[in-house]
Amino acid sequence: MTTLAGVPAPARSGGLHRHRDFRLLWAGQAVSAVGSNVTAVALPLVAVAVLDASTFQVAVLTAAAWLPWLLVGLPAGAWVDRVRRRPVMIVCDLVSAALFLSVPAAALLDLLTVGHLLVVALGAGLARVFFETADQVYLPVLLRPEEVPEGNAKLHATQTASYLVGPGLAGLIAQLAGAVTAVLLDALSFLVSALCLGRIRAVEPRPGRSDDPTSLRREVLDGLRFVVRDPYLRVLTVFGAASNIGLTGYQAVLVVFLVRSAELPAGLVGVLIGLASVGGLVGAALATRLARRLGSARALLLAALLTGPPALLIPLAGPGPRVLWLVLGGALVSLGVAVGNVVKGSFRQTYTPHRLLGRVTVSMQLLNYGTIPLAAVAAGALGAAWGPAGAIRLMTAGLALTPLILLIGPLRRRRDLPATPA
């Protein structure tokens, strides 16, 4: 076995816990993920509690964070395939830190507006496009192919744990010191991530560059064609897009629903959203084991079943004991999402030729993530017309039907996903 640079890779005892560079990547992303999930609750709380924003404005705030995937996703993937990825990730962390630091600074000067929050969400979303694309391509540089599933499982388990810790921490900080202070924590987390990335020692080989000014467009089309023509990536892309419409749709108005309809205090809102994510922690821990025991294709189908129908429990949430429906439904949905993301992420990273990985990643994410701002705006419009509860009912009903998409492709006939394209 050799690394990408052609250097023989000795067997590693103790797993990835003894891999110094992976530990640094893991630690940085863990801290950053907690900070980002603090902000996922804190920013809408700032809009609602500090600026008295409407339901539609809060939904547009969510849309702004995901809109860059539609605007620059494809050229970003082609560009990332041309450069070293670690410097890109460090710059994205520093830009995000500066953007989120501007929120408490503006609040201190009494200059904070909903427009300012929208600019911050849009700018941080733009940085996220480049960071996540580079990150997907960088992991196979650090790890051998057989280590990639374990690396993805560890990173996703940490990401899922942040869904539990981040919202609860956001609610606690918002209760004690105000929602604006919670945003400051996210800014600091990006600085920690940049520091960890800066300490990685592995030398990343420089990708080949083209002097042809028209090659960028051709490279973008190469990535799109690969996804469109591949029966596995194609169906997974459509399923991911449909799932994200339902997931983002109900999540975009969930904070407004819990604060204004269920009349829950900010601290409890964060705790409930965190508890609803606990299933994801279990799912990330079990994903590789399920894929080995059931087969990776069957594990994906099981994950889809857990992601879809249990979402119908979420609209049953209400004041008092009825909030437990949110926790139960959310826990099952997050369990399915975690298993699916680990299996799909590892499959894409090992199945796709590495020279195309950045372009294939953003080609899939263009549809996967590009539907998110549209879903958030649609949920906001529905929430304004029918109330947050009506919007959540419609979005979860759509999410419950999404597993049927996976039955269209070749997945239903296989135990395991293929290792290489046909």
Secondary structure, DSSP 8 states (H G I E B T S, - for coil): -B-TTS-B----TTGGGG-HHHHHHHHHHHHHHHHHHHHHHHHHHIIIIIT---HHHHHHHHHHHHHHHHHHHHHHHHHHTTS-HHHHHHHHHHHHHHHHHHHHHHHHTT---HHHHHHHHHHHHHHHHHHHHHHHHHHHHHS-GGGHHHHHHHHHHHHHHHHHHHHHHHHHHHHHH-HHHHHHHHHHHHHHHHHHHHT-------------TTHHHHHHHHHHHHHHH-HHHHHHHHHHHHHHHHHHHHHHTHHHIIIIIS---HHHHHHHHHHHTHHHHHHHHHHHHHHHHH-HHHHHHHHHHHHSGGGGGGGG--SGGGHHHHHHHHHHHHHHHHHHHHHHHHHHHHHS-GGGHHHHHHHHHHHHHHHHHHHHHHHHHHHHHHHHHHHHHHHHHHHHHTHHHHTTSGGGG-SS--SS--
